[in-house]
Amino acid sequence: MNACVIGFEIVSRDPQAAADFYGRLFDWKIGQEVTGGIRRLDAKTAENLHGSILPAVRELRPSVQLVVSVDNVIDTCAHAMELGAAVVVPPRKMPNGQCIAVLVDPQKLPLVVVQDG
């Protein structure tokens, strides 16, 4: 099973303040807004792990969430629900061809699963 962590997202009610804080604290490079308040961030990692800073939506509180590559988003969501997770954004196809879904784990921490298209 392909289940490697491929990124992270900092969900914030004030994305600009989060970008300023993390950019300055860790010397991360913060890109311009791409769409919907999302900004690419390049953190220093051993394997070129990439992150984003994005606005919090009603379903998600400010947090850091994992983004995990999976073989099948629908199957992963079903298995996660069996384990006590909830799907807050159902599987959907993105413009780049990826299929994504957003879940909250049993501790209410957000998790994004991604399937390459």
GULUMFI-870051 format. One record per residue (C-alpha): residue in three letters; x, y, z. Coordinates in nm, 2 decimals, decimal comma. Example, Ala and Ser with C-alpha at 12.3 -4.5 7.8 and 13.67 -1.06 7.14 Angstrom:
<sites>
ALA; 1,23; -0,45; 0,78;
SER; 1,37; -0,11; 0,71;
</sites>
This chain:
<sites>
MET; 0,00; 0,00; 0,00;
ASN; 0,13; 0,34; -0,09;
ALA; 0,08; 0,55; 0,22;
CYS; 0,37; 0,79; 0,24;
VAL; 0,33; 1,14; 0,38;
ILE; 0,36; 1,38; 0,08;
GLY; 0,29; 1,72; 0,24;
PHE; 0,13; 1,92; 0,52;
GLU; -0,10; 2,21; 0,54;
ILE; -0,13; 2,48; 0,81;
VAL; -0,49; 2,57; 0,84;
SER; -0,54; 2,91; 0,98;
ARG; -0,81; 3,17; 1,03;
ASP; -0,54; 3,43; 0,93;
PRO; -0,33; 3,28; 0,66;
GLN; -0,12; 3,59; 0,61;
ALA; -0,02; 3,60; 0,98;
ALA; 0,06; 3,22; 0,96;
ALA; 0,27; 3,28; 0,65;
ASP; 0,46; 3,56; 0,83;
PHE; 0,51; 3,36; 1,15;
TYR; 0,63; 3,03; 0,99;
GLY; 0,83; 3,21; 0,72;
ARG; 1,01; 3,42; 0,97;
LEU; 1,05; 3,15; 1,24;
PHE; 1,19; 2,88; 1,02;
ASP; 1,30; 3,08; 0,71;
TRP; 1,05; 2,90; 0,50;
LYS; 0,99; 3,05; 0,16;
ILE; 0,62; 3,16; 0,12;
GLY; 0,48; 3,19; -0,23;
GLN; 0,21; 3,42; -0,36;
GLU; -0,16; 3,33; -0,32;
VAL; -0,25; 3,06; -0,58;
THR; -0,63; 3,04; -0,53;
GLY; -0,88; 3,07; -0,25;
GLY; -0,62; 3,20; -0,01;
ILE; -0,39; 2,90; -0,06;
ARG; -0,02; 2,98; -0,06;
ARG; 0,26; 2,74; -0,14;
LEU; 0,53; 2,71; 0,12;
ASP; 0,87; 2,55; 0,08;
ALA; 0,98; 2,41; 0,41;
LYS; 1,33; 2,27; 0,46;
THR; 1,29; 1,89; 0,45;
ALA; 1,50; 1,59; 0,39;
GLU; 1,29; 1,46; 0,10;
ASN; 1,16; 1,79; -0,05;
LEU; 0,83; 1,77; 0,14;
HIS; 0,61; 2,06; 0,04;
GLY; 0,35; 2,24; 0,24;
SER; 0,08; 2,50; 0,20;
ILE; -0,09; 2,77; 0,41;
LEU; -0,46; 2,80; 0,36;
PRO; -0,76; 2,96; 0,51;
ALA; -0,97; 2,76; 0,77;
VAL; -1,31; 2,66; 0,65;
ARG; -1,60; 2,61; 0,88;
GLU; -1,54; 2,24; 0,91;
LEU; -1,18; 2,28; 1,01;
ARG; -1,02; 2,46; 1,30;
PRO; -0,67; 2,61; 1,28;
SER; -0,43; 2,32; 1,28;
VAL; -0,16; 2,14; 1,09;
GLN; -0,27; 1,84; 0,89;
LEU; -0,10; 1,56; 0,71;
VAL; -0,15; 1,50; 0,34;
VAL; -0,10; 1,14; 0,25;
SER; -0,07; 0,97; -0,09;
VAL; -0,29; 0,66; -0,12;
ASP; -0,37; 0,41; -0,39;
ASN; -0,75; 0,47; -0,37;
VAL; -0,92; 0,76; -0,20;
ILE; -1,26; 0,60; -0,18;
ASP; -1,13; 0,28; -0,02;
THR; -0,92; 0,47; 0,22;
CYS; -1,21; 0,69; 0,33;
ALA; -1,42; 0,37; 0,39;
HIS; -1,14; 0,21; 0,59;
ALA; -1,09; 0,54; 0,79;
MET; -1,46; 0,55; 0,88;
GLU; -1,44; 0,19; 1,00;
LEU; -1,16; 0,31; 1,23;
GLY; -1,37; 0,60; 1,37;
ALA; -1,28; 0,89; 1,13;
ALA; -1,53; 1,11; 0,96;
VAL; -1,52; 1,24; 0,60;
VAL; -1,57; 1,62; 0,60;
VAL; -1,50; 1,68; 0,23;
PRO; -1,60; 1,38; 0,02;
PRO; -1,38; 1,25; -0,25;
ARG; -1,36; 1,49; -0,54;
LYS; -1,15; 1,53; -0,86;
MET; -0,92; 1,83; -0,87;
PRO; -0,83; 2,03; -1,18;
ASN; -0,48; 1,87; -1,17;
GLY; -0,64; 1,52; -1,20;
GLN; -0,58; 1,42; -0,84;
CYS; -0,87; 1,28; -0,63;
ILE; -0,87; 1,42; -0,28;
ALA; -1,08; 1,39; 0,04;
VAL; -1,05; 1,55; 0,38;
LEU; -1,12; 1,35; 0,69;
VAL; -1,10; 1,41; 1,06;
ASP; -0,94; 1,14; 1,26;
PRO; -1,10; 1,00; 1,59;
GLN; -0,92; 1,28; 1,78;
LYS; -1,07; 1,54; 1,54;
LEU; -0,74; 1,62; 1,37;
PRO; -0,77; 1,68; 0,99;
LEU; -0,61; 1,45; 0,74;
VAL; -0,61; 1,49; 0,36;
VAL; -0,58; 1,18; 0,14;
VAL; -0,47; 1,22; -0,23;
GLN; -0,48; 0,98; -0,52;
ASP; -0,28; 1,07; -0,83;
GLY; -0,49; 1,09; -1,14;
</sites>
